[in-house]
Amino acid sequence: MAGREYRVSVIDQILYGSIALIALTNPLAELPFFFAATDGSSRAELRRAAVKVAVGVLIVLTVAAVAGARILNLFDVSFAAFRTAGGLVVILAALEMLRGAGFGITGVRRDPGETEDHLWVPLVMPLIAGPASITAAITLALDEAGALIGIPVATLIAVFVASVGVLAVLLAASFLSHALSRRAVRIFERFSGLILLAIGCQMCLSGVREFFAA
């Protein structure tokens, strides 16, 4: 019975983490910048660029999930305080997404007409793997129950799923550029913001409750 409850708990953690990280990375909203960064590239070069960006996101969020707890211990920050702060970061990111703002905590100002030769900065960081998604990865890892020898397996799986989502969207970028209008992209961004707002509020409330309970 206990094993079954653990499996269900891990599945819930993977689903929750995957949804949160996919919404936070939100590569669809960054497609205009991806096209600007790969302007004039062939299909093969576009595929290589998409793989590079996805691997970069995977590395950044994996490091955040694995080393986040150690960093908190180094600065003597409690989990309850960090969860509350993380919730506030997610809420701010969600509000900017709902407003359609392309700058601030979710990244730098998006300018599709600006020439950009390097995909790692700022496309990987801070546009896709930005402060909000990094904070979420650390918080999810700290909050994970049943971590295997200190490794947040469920969170790492969620990070992998989110990275695959980034790769899938960018690989389909050529098709999406013709199939989606700018209005569709804005609608998706605002819908993701609504989901994130609820997740951020939940993180904040849980952190405050845990702080006062302790």
C-alpha positions in Angstrom: 0.0 0.0 0.0 2.8 2.4 0.9 4.6 1.6 -2.3 1.5 2.4 -4.3 1.0 5.7 -2.4 4.6 6.6 -3.2 4.2 5.8 -6.9 1.1 8.0 -7.0 2.9 10.8 -5.2 5.8 10.6 -7.6 3.5 10.7 -10.6 1.7 13.7 -9.1 5.0 15.5 -8.5 6.1 14.8 -12.1 2.9 16.1 -13.6 2.8 19.1 -11.3 6.4 20.0 -12.0 6.2 19.4 -15.7 3.1 21.6 -16.1 4.8 24.4 -14.0 8.1 24.2 -15.9 6.5 24.0 -19.4 4.3 27.0 -18.6 7.3 28.9 -17.2 9.8 28.2 -20.0 7.0 28.9 -22.6 9.1 28.6 -25.7 6.1 29.4 -27.9 6.2 33.0 -26.6 9.9 33.2 -27.6 9.5 32.0 -31.2 9.9 35.5 -32.6 13.2 35.9 -30.9 14.3 32.4 -32.0 13.6 33.3 -35.6 15.5 36.6 -35.2 18.5 34.7 -33.7 18.5 32.1 -36.6 17.6 34.5 -39.4 18.8 33.2 -42.7 19.6 29.7 -41.4 18.9 26.5 -43.3 16.5 23.9 -42.0 19.5 21.8 -40.7 20.9 24.8 -38.9 17.5 25.5 -37.4 17.4 22.0 -36.1 20.8 22.3 -34.6 19.9 25.6 -33.0 16.8 24.1 -31.5 18.8 21.2 -30.0 21.3 23.6 -28.6 18.7 25.7 -26.9 16.9 22.7 -25.5 20.1 21.2 -24.1 21.0 24.6 -22.6 17.6 24.7 -20.8 18.1 21.2 -19.6 21.5 22.0 -18.2 20.5 25.2 -16.4 17.4 23.7 -14.8 19.2 20.5 -13.8 21.9 22.4 -12.0 19.2 24.5 -10.3 17.3 21.3 -9.2 20.4 19.4 -8.0 22.4 22.2 -6.4 19.6 24.5 -5.2 19.3 23.0 -1.7 23.1 23.2 -1.1 23.0 26.9 -2.1 20.2 27.6 0.3 22.1 25.8 3.1 25.2 27.9 2.3 23.2 31.1 2.9 21.2 29.7 5.8 17.8 30.3 4.1 14.9 28.2 5.2 12.8 26.2 2.8 9.6 28.0 3.9 11.1 31.4 3.2 12.5 30.3 -0.2 9.2 28.7 -1.2 7.4 31.9 -0.3 9.9 34.0 -2.2 9.7 31.5 -5.1 6.0 31.8 -5.2 6.3 35.6 -5.4 8.7 35.3 -8.3 6.3 33.0 -10.1 3.4 35.4 -9.4 5.3 38.3 -10.8 6.2 36.3 -13.9 2.6 35.3 -14.3 1.3 38.8 -14.0 3.8 40.0 -16.7 2.7 37.1 -19.0 -1.0 38.1 -18.5 -0.1 41.7 -19.3 1.9 40.6 -22.3 5.1 42.3 -21.1 8.3 41.1 -22.7 10.7 42.4 -20.1 11.3 42.4 -16.4 11.5 39.2 -14.3 10.7 36.9 -17.2 13.6 38.1 -19.3 14.9 41.0 -21.4 12.8 43.0 -23.8 11.9 40.9 -26.8 12.7 42.5 -30.1 12.2 40.1 -33.1 14.0 42.6 -35.3 17.2 42.6 -33.3 20.1 40.5 -34.7 21.4 38.0 -32.2 24.2 35.5 -32.9 24.4 33.7 -29.6 21.6 31.3 -28.6 22.7 30.7 -25.1 22.4 34.3 -24.0 19.8 35.6 -23.9 17.6 33.0 -25.5 18.4 30.1 -23.1 19.0 32.6 -20.3 17.1 34.6 -19.3 14.2 34.3 -21.9 13.4 30.5 -21.7 15.3 29.3 -18.5 14.7 32.6 -16.7 14.6 33.4 -13.0 11.1 32.2 -12.6 11.7 28.7 -14.1 15.0 28.4 -12.2 13.3 29.3 -8.9 10.5 26.8 -9.6 13.0 24.0 -10.3 14.8 24.6 -7.0 11.5 24.9 -5.1 10.1 21.7 -6.7 13.3 19.8 -5.9 13.3 21.0 -2.2 9.6 20.1 -1.9 10.0 16.6 -3.4 9.0 13.7 -1.1 10.8 10.4 -1.5 13.9 11.7 -3.2 16.3 8.9 -4.1 19.6 9.3 -2.1 19.1 13.0 -2.1 18.5 13.2 -5.9 15.1 14.8 -6.8 14.2 12.2 -9.4 10.6 13.5 -10.1 11.9 17.1 -10.5 14.6 16.0 -12.9 12.1 14.1 -14.9 9.9 17.2 -15.0 12.9 19.2 -16.1 13.6 16.7 -18.9 9.9 16.8 -20.0 10.0 20.6 -20.1 13.3 20.5 -22.1 11.7 18.1 -24.6 8.8 20.5 -24.9 11.2 23.3 -25.7 12.8 21.1 -28.3 9.5 20.0 -29.9 8.3 23.6 -30.2 11.5 24.9 -31.7 11.8 22.0 -34.1 8.3 22.8 -35.3 9.1 26.5 -35.5 9.1 26.6 -39.3 5.6 25.1 -39.4 4.3 27.2 -36.4 5.5 30.4 -38.0 3.0 29.9 -40.8 0.3 28.2 -38.8 0.1 30.6 -35.8 -0.8 34.3 -35.8 0.7 36.8 -33.4 -2.7 36.8 -31.7 -2.6 33.1 -31.1 0.9 33.4 -29.5 -0.4 36.2 -27.2 -3.4 34.1 -26.2 -1.2 31.1 -25.4 1.1 33.4 -23.3 -1.8 34.8 -21.3 -3.3 31.3 -20.7 0.1 30.1 -19.4 0.2 33.2 -17.2 -3.2 32.3 -15.7 -2.0 28.8 -14.8 1.3 30.2 -13.4 -0.6 32.7 -11.2 -2.5 29.9 -9.5 0.7 27.9 -9.0 2.5 30.9 -7.6 -0.3 31.6 -5.1 -0.2 28.0 -4.0 3.6 28.1 -3.5 3.3 31.3 -1.5 0.4 30.1 0.7 2.2 26.8 1.4 5.4 28.6 2.4 3.6 31.0 4.8 1.7 28.1 6.4 4.9 26.1 6.8 6.8 29.1 8.3 4.1 29.8 10.9 3.7 26.1 11.7 7.4 25.8 12.4 
